[in-house]
Amino acid sequence: MYKYFVFLVLFFVQFTIISAPRDTNPRTIFVKYTTERIDLDGVLSEGIWGHANKADSFWQFFPTDSIKSKNPTEVKLLYNDSHLYIGIRAQSKQGNFIINSLRRDFSGSTNDNVSLIFDTFKDGTTAYLFSVNPFGVQREALISGGGSNPADALNPTWDVKWQSEGKVIGNEYILEIAIPFSSLKFREGDQSWRFQTYRWDLQTNEQSAWSNVPQNQLLINLAFLGEMVFEKPLRKNRAPIYLIPYLNALSGRNFSNQSEASSLGLGVDAKIAIGNGMNLDVTINPDFSNVEVDNMVTNITRFEVSLPEKRQFFIDNNDLFGSFGSTYNDAKPFFSRRIGIVRDTLGRNIENRILGGVRLSGKLDQNWRIGLLNLQTAEDIANRVVSNNNAMFVLQRKVFSRSNIGFFLLNRETLGKYEFQNPNSLYNRVIGFDYNLASANNTWTGKFYLHKSFQPGDFSRNLSSQGVLNYNTRFFNIVTDWVYVDKDFRSDLGFIPRTDIFKSGNGISRTFYSQGSVINKVTPRVINLMFFKPSADYKKTDQLIWLNTDIEFKNQSLLSFRYIWNYTYLTTNFDPTRSGAKPLPGNQDYTYQQGYVAYTSKNSSLVTFTGTLTAGQFFNGHNVSLSGITNVRIMPKALISLITNYDYIELPHPYPTTHIVLVSPKVDLTFSKSLFWSTLIQFNNQTNNLGINSRLQYRFAPLSDFYLVYNDNYYTKEFGPTYRSINLKLTYWLNL
């Protein structure tokens, strides 16, 4: 196996070296230094704005990438010793700008907005994104992985302090933005950053960017940035220490045992800048009751479903820790949601209190990144949960133009002795390295990794590895993916849906661009995935063949068709309904075929809809699956959404036939830029649960909030309440 490892590394390095170079003449904007006072009022009335250089003459990205944008956008940049200032003027044919709500972190694709990307270390791998809509509402995010992967290139959970104001005047809107240098990481003495600005114009269904981006890439791809040049070198970043204490009062009632509980929680987080490129996060007795509740999901597959991380402590530089492992979630050695959530004696997910921890992450220089994470969780004897120390060390080195090599060491270890604990679970350690390929123009991307786990009494190989290569041009996208996960490979802090697999995946697509007035492009695609079981002489256990056709329309709506051919060899019994009914027998193979259609409406409508239909054979029976998301916006005060999911599974007697229903309405009211109220109701008959989460949020200062949260849960099989609580929480960001 190791000779294949060497071969694949050399194979990937070869493609990195021969890849086409970056554009040697990127677009450039000169940024003037100013001592003039700038008041943020969304007017650009200060005289210095008249002397500022501007980024204009945007290129279209959608519906085409070969002409200039129809509606003018101007972005001006200035700076002083403490702030970067941005003035924006965006015009359209009419003033009917689309705005979902006044809540921070709005959806970038369903709002008119202008975005700014700053690659402060000029590495083409990570960057900061700031977006503002016509009313001055803010959105910020971290870009990682070069902005290449649609699934995880953008992390909108990140929050940082900055200011913005916006005004709509006739058929244009004006934005004025101030970003403190203390909110960014960069090198002292820098005189240039890589820079991009782009715009979503929903009135004309146009997306445009200052530095031209090919339409086969993502608009946030960091391979296609221009450059901003400062008039004089940047001074040392004097970042403040942020101290974020919280106070949480909870009153709840557990109806299953008729017990009541009241508590008063105190804790604190701290953010400490280490030099100009690194950050130290410290948490003591953290509480995540203010975090938005997870959406319920139904699951008729054999495998666990992963949900995104929303806790702020884990967000900054999250890609540095979480990007190791498989590109397509076959084996991720680190998944931060494993920390603070465990299974009780009945197999249910429950909260496992985090006592405290530290997290050091960031840039040592332009080429090196480092990360260190250490968190201690509490014991819970009643639920047979031990106290664990959870630690990870990461070192990453940039190579060539945009690629990198990363090394990590992961350790989960029990502190203390527990009679009920299995001796084989006293600790789990994983060590490994990844090579991430990204050519200068992003035509070639890929990954190769090799990981090994260690646990008590286990001396087998315990390996996990992958080699994936993607070739992406304007017309063709070709991917090949090979994954191996040993049957004894284990990562207690990771996400590994299954072990003992060898996966072979290959796909090819061809894009045809239309010159018509309705259809923008058509992309047929063929994908073949095969899974084998190495411990059983590489017996084939799964095969999926997808024949896809995606149709993109000029109004940004999408229509997709798919034919799916499935082969599954069940190694163990499996009940897809998860209802406790008679399971399908293991040691048997099944072949079945399905059809799939999906439609997403245009984003500019006041009512938007995304729906999918899957129907056909299912193992030895049949199924029909319907899912949909409907959004109704009453601009800019309310956004009403409804998520629905319906699965009908019909299997021959004596196996189950069932209807699985998930209904989840949500009302999000934004009374102002600082007062919000959202209520989410979720009904899922697969788990026999009805949940209500209602949250009132008042942002009384930047990133400082008062929350009033009401939770109510009901068991629906024999309808009755199970748990009810109310939280009062106060958080405040102090600058020291």
BATOR-864330 format. One line per 5 residues: number of its first residue (from 1); their letters; for each residue x, y, z of C-alpha. Coordinates in Angstrom, 1 decimal, decimal comma, padded with zeros to 4 digits. Layout:
N
NUM> A> X/Y/Z | ...
# end
This chain:
736
1> MYKYF> 000,0/000,0/000,0 | 002,8/002,4/000,8 | 004,2/002,2/-002,8 | 000,8/003,5/-004,0 | 001,1/006,2/-001,4
6> VFLVL> 004,4/007,5/-002,8 | 003,1/007,2/-006,4 | 000,0/009,2/-005,7 | 001,9/012,0/-003,9 | 004,3/012,3/-006,8
11> FFVQF> 001,3/012,2/-009,2 | -000,4/015,1/-007,5 | 002,8/017,1/-007,2 | 003,3/016,7/-010,9 | -000,1/018,3/-011,6
16> TIISA> 000,7/021,1/-009,2 | 003,9/022,0/-010,9 | 002,6/021,9/-014,5 | -000,7/023,7/-013,7 | -001,2/027,0/-015,5
21> PRDTN> 000,2/030,1/-013,7 | -001,9/032,8/-012,2 | -002,9/035,8/-014,3 | 000,4/037,8/-014,3 | -001,6/041,1/-014,7
26> PRTIF> -004,3/041,0/-012,1 | -006,6/044,0/-011,6 | -005,2/046,5/-009,1 | -006,6/049,2/-006,9 | -004,5/051,8/-005,1
31> VKYTT> -005,7/052,5/-001,5 | -005,0/056,0/-000,2 | -004,0/056,8/003,4 | -006,2/059,5/005,1 | -006,2/061,4/008,3
36> ERIDL> -009,6/063,0/007,5 | -012,4/061,9/009,8 | -015,0/059,7/008,2 | -018,5/059,5/009,7 | -020,5/056,4/008,8
41> DGVLS> -023,8/057,7/007,5 | -024,2/056,0/004,1 | -023,7/059,3/002,3 | -020,0/059,5/001,3 | -020,1/063,2/001,9
46> EGIWG> -016,5/063,6/003,1 | -014,2/065,2/000,5 | -011,6/062,5/000,7 | -014,0/060,1/-001,0 | -013,7/062,2/-004,2
51> HANKA> -010,0/061,5/-004,3 | -010,2/057,7/-003,5 | -009,5/055,2/-006,2 | -012,3/053,0/-007,2 | -012,9/049,4/-008,3
56> DSFWQ> -015,5/049,5/-011,1 | -016,2/048,1/-014,5 | -017,3/044,8/-013,1 | -017,4/041,6/-015,2 | -020,5/039,5/-015,3
61> FFPTD> -020,3/036,1/-013,7 | -024,0/035,2/-014,3 | -025,6/034,7/-016,8 | -022,3/034,9/-018,7 | -018,7/035,6/-017,8
66> SIKSK> -017,5/037,3/-021,0 | -019,1/040,8/-020,9 | -019,2/043,7/-018,5 | -022,1/044,0/-016,0 | -025,2/045,9/-017,1
71> NPTEV> -025,6/047,9/-013,9 | -022,7/050,0/-012,6 | -021,0/049,2/-009,2 | -018,3/051,4/-007,7 | -016,2/050,4/-004,7
76> KLLYN> -013,8/052,9/-003,2 | -011,1/052,1/-000,5 | -009,4/054,3/002,0 | -007,5/053,6/005,3 | -005,9/055,1/008,3
81> DSHLY> -003,9/053,6/011,2 | -006,9/051,9/012,7 | -009,6/051,2/010,1 | -010,1/050,2/006,5 | -013,0/052,2/004,9
86> IGIRA> -015,1/051,2/002,0 | -017,6/053,3/000,1 | -019,9/051,6/-002,4 | -022,4/052,9/-004,9 | -024,6/050,2/-006,6
91> QSKQG> -027,1/051,2/-009,3 | -030,0/049,3/-010,9 | -032,7/050,0/-013,3 | -035,3/050,3/-010,5 | -035,2/050,8/-006,8
96> NFIIN> -037,0/047,6/-005,9 | -034,1/046,0/-004,0 | -034,7/042,5/-002,6 | -034,0/042,3/001,2 | -035,1/039,3/003,2
101> SLRRD> -034,8/040,8/006,7 | -032,8/043,1/008,9 | -031,1/040,2/010,7 | -027,3/039,9/010,5 | -025,8/037,0/008,5
106> FSGST> -028,5/037,2/005,8 | -028,4/034,7/002,9 | -026,1/036,1/000,2 | -028,0/034,5/-002,7 | -031,5/035,8/-001,8
111> NDNVS> -030,6/039,4/-001,0 | -029,3/042,3/-003,1 | -025,8/042,9/-001,7 | -022,2/043,8/-002,4 | -019,4/041,5/-000,9
116> LIFDT> -015,7/042,2/-000,2 | -013,0/039,5/000,0 | -009,6/040,1/001,6 | -006,8/037,6/001,3 | -004,6/039,3/003,8
121> FKDGT> -001,7/036,7/003,7 | -001,9/036,4/-000,2 | -001,9/032,6/000,0 | -005,0/031,9/-002,1 | -006,2/029,5/000,6
126> TAYLF> -008,0/031,5/003,3 | -009,7/034,9/003,3 | -012,3/037,1/005,0 | -015,6/038,0/003,4 | -017,8/040,9/004,3
131> SVNPF> -021,2/041,6/002,7 | -023,7/044,4/003,1 | -027,2/044,7/001,7 | -028,9/048,0/000,7 | -030,1/048,7/004,2
136> GVQRE> -026,6/048,3/005,7 | -027,3/044,9/007,2 | -024,1/043,0/007,8 | -022,9/039,5/006,8 | -019,4/038,1/007,4
141> ALISG> -017,8/034,8/006,8 | -014,5/032,9/006,6 | -013,4/031,4/003,3 | -011,2/028,3/003,4 | -009,9/025,7/001,1
146> GGSNP> -009,3/028,3/-001,6 | -013,0/028,8/-002,0 | -013,2/025,7/-004,2 | -015,6/023,3/-002,5 | -019,3/024,3/-002,6
151> ADALN> -020,1/022,3/000,5 | -017,7/024,0/003,0 | -015,8/026,8/001,3 | -017,8/029,5/003,2 | -018,4/029,5/007,0
156> PTWDV> -021,0/032,2/007,8 | -021,1/031,5/011,6 | -017,9/033,6/012,2 | -018,6/036,9/013,9 | -016,4/040,0/014,3
161> KWQSE> -016,8/043,7/015,1 | -017,2/046,1/012,2 | -019,6/048,9/011,2 | -021,7/049,7/008,1 | -024,5/052,0/007,1
166> GKVIG> -026,6/052,0/003,9 | -029,1/054,3/002,2 | -031,4/053,6/-000,8 | -031,7/056,7/-003,0 | -033,9/056,2/-006,1
171> NEYIL> -032,5/053,4/-008,3 | -029,2/053,1/-006,3 | -028,0/052,3/-002,9 | -024,9/053,7/-001,1 | -022,9/051,8/001,5
176> EIAIP> -020,3/053,1/003,9 | -018,2/050,5/005,8 | -015,5/050,7/008,5 | -013,5/047,5/009,3 | -011,1/047,8/012,2
181> FSSLK> -007,7/046,3/011,4 | -007,9/044,7/014,8 | -010,7/042,5/013,4 | -008,3/041,1/010,7 | -005,1/039,1/010,8
186> FREGD> -002,2/040,3/008,6 | 001,5/040,8/008,6 | 003,0/044,0/009,9 | 004,6/046,1/007,1 | 002,4/044,6/004,4
191> QSWRF> 001,7/047,0/001,5 | -000,7/044,8/-000,5 | -003,4/042,3/-000,1 | -005,3/040,2/-002,7 | -008,8/041,6/-003,1
196> QTYRW> -012,1/040,9/-004,8 | -015,5/042,5/-004,7 | -018,7/041,1/-006,2 | -022,4/041,9/-006,4 | -025,7/040,0/-006,4
201> DLQTN> -028,3/042,1/-008,4 | -031,6/040,2/-008,1 | -033,6/042,8/-010,0 | -031,8/041,9/-013,2 | -030,7/038,4/-012,2
206> EQSAW> -027,1/039,4/-012,6 | -024,0/038,4/-010,6 | -020,9/040,4/-011,3 | -017,3/040,6/-010,0 | -014,5/043,2/-010,2
211> SNVPQ> -011,9/040,6/-011,1 | -013,2/038,2/-013,7 | -014,2/034,7/-012,5 | -014,8/031,8/-015,0 | -018,4/030,6/-014,7
216> NQLLI> -017,2/027,0/-014,0 | -015,7/028,1/-010,7 | -017,3/029,5/-007,5 | -017,7/033,3/-007,3 | -015,7/033,2/-004,0
221> NLAFL> -012,8/031,2/-005,5 | -009,6/032,7/-004,3 | -007,6/031,9/-007,4 | -009,1/034,8/-009,3 | -008,6/037,8/-006,9
226> GEMVF> -007,1/041,1/-007,9 | -004,8/043,2/-005,7 | -005,2/046,2/-003,4 | -002,0/048,2/-002,8 | -001,7/050,5/000,2
231> EKPLR> -000,1/053,9/000,0 | 002,3/053,1/002,8 | 003,0/049,9/004,8 | 000,5/048,7/007,4 | 001,4/049,3/011,0
236> KNRAP> 001,5/046,6/013,7 | -002,0/045,4/014,5 | -002,9/046,4/018,0 | -005,7/044,0/018,5 | -007,6/044,3/021,8
241> IYLIP> -008,3/041,5/024,2 | -012,0/040,6/024,0 | -013,6/039,3/027,2 | -017,0/037,8/026,7 | -018,8/036,9/030,0
246> YLNAL> -022,2/035,4/030,1 | -025,0/035,0/032,6 | -027,7/032,3/032,0 | -030,7/031,7/034,2 | -032,7/028,5/033,4
251> SGRNF> -035,9/027,1/034,7 | -037,1/023,7/033,3 | -039,4/020,8/034,0 | -038,8/017,2/033,0 | -042,3/015,6/032,6
256> SNQSE> -041,0/012,0/032,3 | -039,9/011,9/035,9 | -041,9/015,0/037,1 | -038,7/016,8/038,2 | -038,0/020,5/038,1
261> ASSLG> -034,7/022,2/037,8 | -033,5/025,8/038,1 | -030,0/027,0/037,6 | -027,9/030,1/037,3 | -024,9/029,7/035,0
266> LGVDA> -021,8/031,9/034,8 | -019,0/031,6/032,3 | -016,6/033,5/030,2 | -014,8/033,4/026,9 | -011,7/035,4/025,9
271> KIAIG> -010,2/036,2/022,6 | -006,5/037,2/022,7 | -004,5/038,2/019,7 | -001,0/036,7/019,5 | 001,0/038,8/017,2
276> NGMNL> -000,6/039,9/013,9 | -001,6/036,5/012,6 | -002,8/034,3/015,5 | -005,6/034,1/018,0 | -006,0/032,5/021,4
281> DVTIN> -009,5/031,5/022,4 | -010,2/030,6/026,0 | -013,4/029,3/027,4 | -014,5/028,5/031,0 | -017,8/026,8/031,6
286> PDFSN> -019,2/027,6/028,2 | -022,9/027,7/027,5 | -024,4/027,4/024,1 | -028,1/028,0/024,8 | -028,1/031,0/022,5
291> VEVDN> -027,0/028,9/019,5 | -029,7/028,4/016,9 | -031,4/025,0/017,3 | -030,5/022,3/014,8 | -033,0/021,4/012,1
296> MVTNI> -034,5/018,0/012,5 | -033,8/015,5/009,8 | -035,4/012,2/008,7 | -033,0/009,3/007,9 | -033,8/006,2/005,8
301> TRFEV> -030,1/005,4/005,1 | -027,9/003,0/007,0 | -025,5/005,8/008,1 | -025,3/008,7/010,5 | -026,1/012,2/009,4
306> SLPEK> -023,7/015,1/010,1 | -025,0/018,5/011,2 | -023,0/021,8/010,9 | -021,1/023,4/013,7 | -022,7/026,6/015,0
311> RQFFI> -020,9/027,2/018,3 | -018,8/030,3/018,0 | -015,8/029,0/020,0 | -015,1/026,4/017,3 | -015,5/028,7/014,2
316> DNNDL> -012,3/030,8/013,9 | -009,8/028,9/011,7 | -012,2/025,9/011,8 | -010,9/024,7/008,5 | -007,4/024,2/010,0
321> FGSFG> -008,8/021,5/012,3 | -011,8/020,2/010,3 | -010,5/019,9/006,8 | -008,4/016,7/007,4 | -009,7/013,5/005,9
326> STYND> -012,0/012,6/003,1 | -013,3/015,3/000,7 | -016,7/013,7/000,6 | -017,2/012,9/004,3 | -016,2/009,2/004,1
331> AKPFF> -013,8/009,6/007,0 | -013,2/012,9/008,9 | -010,8/012,4/011,9 | -012,0/015,6/013,6 | -015,6/016,7/013,8
336> SRRIG> -016,0/019,4/016,5 | -019,6/018,5/017,3 | -018,3/015,3/019,0 | -017,1/017,5/021,8 | -019,9/018,4/024,2
341> IVRDT> -022,4/015,9/022,8 | -022,5/012,2/023,8 | -025,0/009,3/023,8 | -026,7/008,3/027,0 | -027,5/004,7/028,1
346> LGRNI> -030,5/004,6/025,8 | -028,5/005,8/022,7 | -029,9/009,3/022,7 | -027,7/012,3/022,1 | -027,4/014,5/025,2
351> ENRIL> -025,3/017,5/026,2 | -022,0/016,7/027,8 | -020,9/019,8/029,7 | -017,6/021,4/028,7 | -015,6/022,5/031,7
356> GGVRL> -013,2/024,7/029,8 | -010,5/024,8/027,2 | -008,1/026,7/025,0 | -007,7/027,1/021,2 | -004,7/028,6/019,5
361> SGKLD> -004,9/029,0/015,8 | -003,6/031,1/012,9 | -000,7/032,1/010,8 | 002,9/032,0/011,8 | 003,9/033,6/008,5
366> QNWRI> 002,7/033,5/004,8 | 003,5/029,8/004,5 | 002,9/028,3/007,9 | -000,3/027,8/009,9 | -000,6/026,2/013,4
371> GLLNL> -003,5/025,0/015,5 | -003,7/023,7/019,1 | -007,0/022,7/020,7 | -007,6/021,3/024,3 | -011,0/021,0/025,9
376> QTAED> -012,0/019,1/029,1 | -015,5/017,6/029,3 | -017,3/016,7/032,6 | -018,3/013,3/033,8 | -022,0/012,3/034,0
381> IANRV> -022,2/009,2/036,2 | -026,0/008,9/035,9 | -025,6/008,5/032,1 | -022,4/006,5/032,3 | -020,4/009,3/030,7
386> VSNNN> -016,7/009,7/031,6 | -014,6/012,9/031,8 | -012,4/013,2/028,7 | -009,6/015,4/027,7 | -009,9/016,3/024,0
391> AMFVL> -006,8/017,6/022,2 | -005,5/018,3/018,7 | -002,3/019,7/017,3 | -002,1/020,9/013,6 | 000,7/022,2/011,5
396> QRKVF> 000,1/023,2/007,9 | 002,7/024,4/005,2 | 001,8/026,1/002,0 | 003,5/024,6/-001,1 | 003,7/025,8/-004,7
401> SRSNI> 001,1/028,4/-005,6 | -002,0/027,4/-003,6 | -001,5/023,9/-002,3 | -000,6/022,8/001,2 | 000,6/019,9/003,3
406> GFFLL> -000,8/019,4/006,8 | 000,1/017,2/009,8 | -002,1/016,5/012,8 | -002,1/014,6/016,1 | -005,5/014,0/017,7
411> NRETL> -006,0/012,6/021,3 | -009,1/011,7/023,3 | -008,2/010,4/026,7 | -010,2/009,6/029,8 | -009,2/011,3/033,0
416> GKYEF> -010,1/009,2/036,1 | -011,1/005,6/036,6 | -014,7/004,4/036,0 | -015,9/000,9/036,7 | -018,4/001,0/033,9
421> QNPNS> -015,9/002,0/031,2 | -014,6/-000,5/028,6 | -010,8/-000,7/029,0 | -010,5/-000,5/025,2 | -012,0/003,0/025,3
426> LYNRV> -009,5/004,6/027,7 | -008,0/006,6/024,9 | -008,0/007,0/021,1 | -005,3/008,7/019,2 | -005,0/009,5/015,5
431> IGFDY> -002,0/010,8/013,6 | -001,8/011,7/009,9 | -001,0/014,1/007,1 | -002,9/015,5/004,1 | -001,7/016,9/000,9
436> NLASA> -004,3/019,4/-000,6 | -003,8/020,2/-004,3 | -005,1/023,5/-005,8 | -003,5/024,7/-009,0 | -003,0/028,4/-009,6
441> NNTWT> -006,0/028,7/-011,8 | -008,0/026,0/-009,9 | -008,2/023,7/-013,0 | -006,7/020,9/-010,9 | -007,8/020,2/-007,3
446> GKFYL> -007,4/017,1/-005,2 | -006,3/015,5/-002,0 | -004,2/012,7/-000,7 | -004,1/011,7/003,0 | -002,8/008,9/005,2
451> HKSFQ> -004,0/008,5/008,8 | -003,5/005,9/011,5 | -005,3/005,4/014,8 | -004,1/003,9/018,1 | -006,2/002,5/021,0
456> PGDFS> -005,6/000,1/023,9 | -004,8/-003,5/023,0 | -005,0/-002,9/019,3 | -001,9/-003,5/017,1 | -003,4/-003,7/013,7
461> RNLSS> -002,7/-001,2/010,8 | -005,8/001,0/011,5 | -005,3/003,0/008,4 | -007,5/005,5/006,5 | -006,4/007,1/003,2
466> QGVLN> -007,7/008,8/000,1 | -006,6/009,9/-003,3 | -008,9/012,3/-005,2 | -008,2/014,4/-008,3 | -010,6/016,8/-010,0
471> YNTRF> -010,2/018,4/-013,4 | -012,5/021,4/-013,9 | -012,6/023,5/-017,1 | -015,3/025,6/-018,7 | -016,8/022,6/-020,5
476> FNIVT> -015,6/019,5/-018,6 | -015,5/018,4/-015,0 | -013,8/015,0/-014,3 | -013,2/013,5/-010,9 | -011,7/010,3/-009,6
481> DWVYV> -011,8/009,3/-006,0 | -010,3/006,4/-004,1 | -010,9/005,9/-000,3 | -009,7/003,2/002,1 | -010,8/002,9/005,7
486> DKDFR> -009,5/-000,1/007,7 | -012,1/-002,1/009,7 | -010,2/-001,2/013,0 | -009,6/002,5/012,2 | -011,2/004,6/014,8
491> SDLGF> -011,5/008,3/015,6 | -013,7/009,1/018,6 | -013,6/012,8/017,8 | -014,3/012,3/014,1 | -017,1/011,6/011,7
496> IPRTD> -016,8/008,1/010,1 | -020,1/006,7/008,8 | -018,6/003,3/008,2 | -015,3/001,4/008,3 | -013,9/-001,6/006,4
501> IFKSG> -014,5/000,0/003,0 | -012,6/000,6/-000,2 | -014,4/003,1/-002,4 | -013,9/003,8/-006,1 | -015,7/006,8/-007,5
506> NGISR> -015,5/008,4/-010,9 | -017,6/011,1/-012,6 | -017,6/013,2/-015,7 | -019,8/016,1/-016,8 | -020,0/018,3/-019,9
511> TFYSQ> -021,5/021,8/-019,8 | -023,3/023,2/-022,8 | -023,9/027,0/-022,8 | -027,1/028,3/-024,4 | -027,4/031,4/-026,5
516> GSVIN> -031,2/031,5/-026,0 | -033,2/033,8/-023,8 | -034,6/031,2/-021,3 | -031,9/028,5/-020,7 | -028,4/029,5/-019,5
521> KVTPR> -026,7/026,2/-019,6 | -027,3/022,4/-019,5 | -024,9/020,0/-017,7 | -025,3/016,2/-018,2 | -023,3/014,1/-015,7
526> VINLM> -022,4/010,5/-015,1 | -021,2/009,2/-011,7 | -020,3/005,7/-010,7 | -019,6/004,9/-007,1 | -018,5/001,4/-005,9
531> FFKPS> -017,8/000,2/-002,3 | -015,9/-003,0/-001,4 | -015,3/-004,7/001,9 | -011,5/-005,4/002,3 | -011,9/-007,9/005,2
536> ADYKK> -014,2/-010,1/003,0 | -011,8/-010,4/000,0 | -013,0/-007,0/-001,3 | -016,5/-008,2/-001,8 | -018,6/-005,4/-003,4
541> TDQLI> -021,2/-004,1/-001,0 | -022,6/-001,0/-002,8 | -022,7/000,5/-006,3 | -024,5/003,6/-007,4 | -024,8/004,9/-011,0
546> WLNTD> -026,2/008,4/-011,4 | -027,2/009,8/-014,8 | -027,9/013,5/-014,2 | -029,0/016,5/-016,2 | -028,9/019,9/-014,6
551> IEFKN> -030,7/022,8/-016,4 | -029,9/026,4/-015,3 | -032,2/029,2/-016,5 | -031,5/032,8/-017,1 | -033,7/033,8/-014,2
556> QSLLS> -031,4/031,7/-011,9 | -033,9/029,0/-011,4 | -032,7/025,4/-011,6 | -034,2/022,1/-012,8 | -032,5/018,7/-012,3
561> FRYIW> -033,3/015,2/-013,4 | -031,5/012,0/-012,2 | -031,8/008,3/-012,9 | -030,3/006,2/-010,0 | -029,3/002,6/-010,3
566> NYTYL> -028,5/001,0/-006,9 | -026,8/-002,2/-005,8 | -026,6/-002,9/-002,0 | -025,3/-005,9/-000,2 | -026,6/-005,8/003,4
571> TTNFD> -023,9/-007,2/005,7 | -026,3/-006,9/008,7 | -030,0/-006,6/009,2 | -031,4/-003,2/008,5 | -034,7/-001,4/009,2
576> PTRSG> -034,9/001,7/007,0 | -038,0/002,9/008,9 | -036,1/002,8/012,3 | -039,4/001,9/013,8 | -038,4/-001,4/015,5
581> AKPLP> -040,2/-003,4/012,8 | -038,9/-006,6/011,3 | -035,6/-005,6/009,5 | -034,5/-006,5/006,0 | -032,3/-009,6/006,3
586> GNQDY> -028,5/-009,2/006,1 | -026,1/-011,3/004,0 | -028,3/-010,6/001,0 | -028,0/-008,3/-002,0 | -030,6/-005,9/-003,4
591> TYQQG> -030,8/-004,1/-006,8 | -033,2/-001,3/-007,3 | -033,8/001,8/-009,5 | -035,1/005,3/-008,8 | -035,9/008,5/-010,6
596> YVAYT> -035,3/012,0/-009,1 | -036,4/015,5/-010,1 | -035,6/018,8/-008,3 | -036,6/022,4/-008,9 | -035,4/025,6/-007,3
601> SKNSS> -037,3/028,8/-008,2 | -035,7/032,2/-008,9 | -034,3/034,0/-005,9 | -035,9/037,4/-006,7 | -039,5/036,3/-006,1
606> LVTFT> -041,3/037,2/-002,9 | -042,2/033,5/-002,6 | -039,4/031,0/-003,3 | -039,5/027,3/-003,5 | -037,1/024,3/-003,6
611> GTLTA> -038,6/020,9/-004,1 | -037,4/017,3/-004,8 | -039,2/014,1/-005,7 | -037,6/010,7/-005,6 | -039,6/007,6/-006,6
616> GQFFN> -039,1/004,0/-007,6 | -037,8/000,8/-006,2 | -036,3/000,6/-002,7 | -034,5/-002,6/-001,6 | -037,2/-005,3/-002,2
621> GHNVS> -040,0/-002,8/-002,2 | -040,9/000,8/-003,3 | -040,6/004,3/-001,9 | -041,7/007,8/-002,7 | -039,8/010,8/-001,1
626> LSGIT> -041,0/014,4/-001,3 | -039,1/017,3/000,2 | -039,6/021,1/-000,1 | -038,6/024,4/001,4 | -040,9/027,4/000,9
631> NVRIM> -040,0/030,9/001,8 | -042,3/033,9/001,9 | -040,7/037,3/002,6 | -042,5/040,4/003,8 | -039,6/042,8/003,2
636> PKALI> -037,8/043,6/005,3 | -039,6/042,7/008,5 | -040,5/039,1/008,2 | -039,4/035,8/006,6 | -041,7/032,9/006,9
641> SLITN> -040,4/029,4/005,9 | -041,8/025,9/005,8 | -039,7/022,8/005,5 | -041,5/019,6/004,7 | -040,3/016,1/004,1
646> YDYIE> -042,4/013,0/003,4 | -041,1/009,4/002,9 | -043,4/006,6/002,0 | -041,8/003,1/002,2 | -043,6/000,0/001,1
651> LPHPY> -041,9/-003,3/001,7 | -043,4/-006,7/001,2 | -044,8/-008,6/004,2 | -043,6/-009,2/006,8 | -041,4/-006,1/006,5
656> PTTHI> -042,7/-002,6/007,4 | -044,7/-000,2/005,3 | -044,7/003,3/006,8 | -045,2/007,0/006,3 | -042,4/009,3/007,7
661> VLVSP> -043,3/012,9/008,0 | -041,3/016,0/008,9 | -043,0/019,4/009,1 | -041,0/022,5/010,2 | -042,5/026,0/009,9
666> KVDLT> -040,4/029,0/011,1 | -041,3/032,7/011,5 | -038,4/035,1/011,7 | -039,4/038,7/012,6 | -036,9/041,6/012,5
671> FSKSL> -038,3/044,6/014,2 | -035,0/046,5/013,7 | -031,3/045,9/013,2 | -031,1/045,1/016,9 | -034,3/043,4/017,8
676> FWSTL> -035,3/039,9/016,4 | -037,8/037,2/017,2 | -037,8/033,8/015,7 | -040,1/030,8/016,4 | -039,3/027,3/015,0
681> IQFNN> -041,8/024,4/015,3 | -040,6/020,9/014,3 | -042,7/017,7/014,0 | -041,0/014,4/013,2 | -043,0/011,2/013,5
686> QTNNL> -039,8/009,1/013,0 | -038,7/010,2/016,4 | -042,2/010,9/017,7 | -041,3/014,4/018,7 | -042,8/017,8/018,4
691> GINSR> -040,4/020,6/019,4 | -041,0/024,3/019,8 | -038,1/026,8/020,0 | -038,9/030,5/020,3 | -036,1/033,0/020,7
696> LQYRF> -036,2/036,7/021,3 | -032,8/038,5/020,8 | -031,9/042,1/021,6 | -028,5/043,2/020,4 | -027,9/046,2/022,7
701> APLSD> -024,2/046,6/021,7 | -021,9/045,2/019,0 | -022,0/041,4/019,3 | -023,5/041,8/022,8 | -027,0/040,2/023,3
706> FYLVY> -029,8/039,6/025,6 | -031,7/036,3/024,8 | -035,0/035,0/026,0 | -035,4/031,4/024,8 | -038,4/029,1/025,3
711> NDNYY> -038,2/025,4/024,5 | -041,0/022,9/024,6 | -041,0/019,2/023,5 | -043,8/016,7/023,2 | -043,9/013,0/022,7
716> TKEFG> -046,4/012,5/019,9 | -047,1/008,7/020,0 | -049,0/009,1/023,2 | -049,3/012,9/023,0 | -047,9/014,7/026,1
721> PTYRS> -045,1/017,0/027,2 | -041,6/015,6/027,8 | -039,5/018,7/028,6 | -040,1/022,5/028,9 | -037,7/025,2/029,7
726> INLKL> -037,1/029,0/029,6 | -033,7/030,6/029,4 | -032,6/034,2/030,1 | -029,1/034,8/028,8 | -026,9/037,9/028,7
731> TYWLN> -023,6/038,1/026,8 | -021,4/041,1/026,5 | -018,2/041,8/024,5 | -015,7/043,8/026,6 | -012,6/045,4/024,9
736> L> -009,6/045,4/027,2
# end
